[in-house]
Amino acid sequence: MSTIPKIVILGAGYGGILTAQRLQKELNYNEADVTLVNRHDYHYFTTHLHMPAAGTDSIEHTRVPISKLIDEFKIDLVKSNVQEIRLSDKKVVLQDGTLSYDYLIIALGGEPESFGIPGLSEYAMTIRSINSVRLIRQHIEYQFALFKADESRTDRLNFVVGGAGFSGIEFVAELADRIPYLCKEYDVDPNMVNVYNVEAAPSALPGFDPELVEYAMDVLVKKGVQFKIGVAIKECTPDGVLLATGEEIKSATVVWTGGIRGNRLIEAAGFETARGRVKIDDFLRAPGHDHVFIIGDNSLMFNPEGRPYPPTAQIAMQQGVTCAQNVVASIRGKELKKFVFSNKGTVASLGKGEAVATAFGKKYKGWVAAQLKKMVDIRYLFTIGGIPLVLKKGRFL
């Protein structure tokens, strides 16, 4: 007696949700059972989290119920935490049960990479989820309130952001925009507030166009951001951070945006990994496991120059589409499609009305780049939810 294949998708981030949507579109009725596992019943936009974290936007603009994005007659949504991936018997152990699979898509998302810096995991906050964003936002506001109760604690008005990549730059930009409003609300002299952005690499926005990096830093310096570039954080303590130069910055708020690694569940499953990422084949499959596909932050792929692709939302989305096509092709015994990344450009927001971007072979900055950022956001909303989601979540002003 033949049974239809079971497809299990772990994670409903950018890669997972695109995989699920494409599978429900391409699979015929009763051709496969598809289960999507996610720890929350909502999909959130990781690339937007810096705004509610700083308090410049609502959390509700950064998430949408998964039930609005999938057809629950075609895909079973299981809200649970993944505990273990058992490759030997093709099972996934959840917090409250076990799932068997014939095809497994791992799109669990990454975890903050501390690079072994002492104290970072204990004393720094990270922008990685809706819950972490709530904590950061409330913590920042609470520091202003506490300062007014004890104005000798000036460290409460020092904010340290570790990492000047995209996440770090976008967060300090929003935080710099938010500070004047907080100062007004809590009757705090803006001159007492310090926002530090610390980056070990020799440049902010590593890998970005130098002209645009210079523009971005000029914009943020005018907003009050103090950069420490080419300086590593040596240790994070309950009192702030120690830098490799020997300088100590006293701070009650340290936010770490300095790197992402793959998910530890993948290492525990027995895959060969590099910082939690699996070097997958051209068809997005794990080596030695033709029925296991790994996409997004958990995957490691190299560009034609031999450098690893950065773990961006753009590549995860494209992988999701190809992954679904290849799972369907595997079920039907058809030829699989090689994944080829198509770089649509890169945009970094610098707060209200400001951004830098490379797209269509050109460089953009200022208001024009900010509009490109809005176009990218609206395009994604349209991709996953059509016009209704664009009208509900889109930012047009």
ABEGO torsion letter per residue (X at the ends): XBBBBBBBBBEABAAAAAAAAAAAAABBBGABBBBBBBABABBBBAAAAAAAAAGABBAAAABBBAAAABBAAABBBBBBBBABBBAAAGBBBBAAEBBBBABBBBBAEBBBBAGGBBGAAAABBBBABAAAAAAAAAAAAAAAAAAAABAABAAAABBBBBEABAAAAAAAAAAAAAAAAAAAAAGBBAAABBBBBBBABABBGBGBBAAAAAAAAAAAAAAGBBBBBGBBBABBBAAEBBBAAGBBBBBABBBBAAEBBBBAAAAAAGBBBBGGBBBBBAAGBBBGBAABBBBEAABBBBBAAGBBBBBBAAAAAAAAAAAAAAAAAAAAGBBBBBBBBBBAEBBBBAEBGBBBBBBGGBBBBEAAAAAAAAAAAAAAAAAAAEAAAAAAABBAX
